[in-house]
Structures are given as structure tokens and as C-alpha cells.
Amino acid sequence: MPRPRPVTPVSPISGPDTPRFVIGQDGRGCWVAIEVHGRAGGLFRTCQAALHYAVEATAHRPDAVRIAAERVELRI
């Protein structure tokens, strides 16, 4: 009888509705993390803090967060 193969875990969060974040600086130099659909976001003192927020909000998916080269504005 063959041995069972290990199962590769599939991310429980996937698909078009999954959160994706853009991180960048606004005009005042604050760091901004914005969910691309406008459902979440925030202002942060450092890039590290914004990145930490976005990574946690996306269940640590490396493809879900990108750093913007252009200015990013948080609209409330």
C-alpha cells in the first residue's frame, strides 16, 4: 500500500475579494496603507508600521502588499 503524500496547504483566503494593500507616503510624509477596495487603511509614522498592519490584515500573503512609487493619499 503506497504511503500518503503530504498535502500542500492552500491559503484559506484567496480570490478576487481578498484584501490587497498599497503602502506609500502622503504629501506630509506620513506612511499610508490602503486596501485597494477602500475597505481598510490607516496612517502610520513609519513604513515598518504600515507594512506590519498590511501584512497582518492580509494573513501574511507576500503577494498581497506592494509599495507604491508615487504619492498615496488616504481619503476618509
Stockholm file with secondary structure:
# STOCKHOLM 1.0

chainA/1-76         MPRPRPVTPVSPISGPDTPRFVIGQDGRGCWVAIEVHGRAGGLFRTCQAALHYAVEATAHRPDAVRIAAERVELRI
#=GR chainA/1-76 SS CCCCCCCCCCCSSCSTTSCCEEEEECTTSCEEEEETTSSCEEEESSHHHHHHHHHHHTTTCGGGEEECSSCCCCCC
#=GC SS_cons        CCCCCCCCCCCSSCSTTSCCEEEEECTTSCEEEEETTSSCEEEESSHHHHHHHHHHHTTTCGGGEEECSSCCCCCC
//
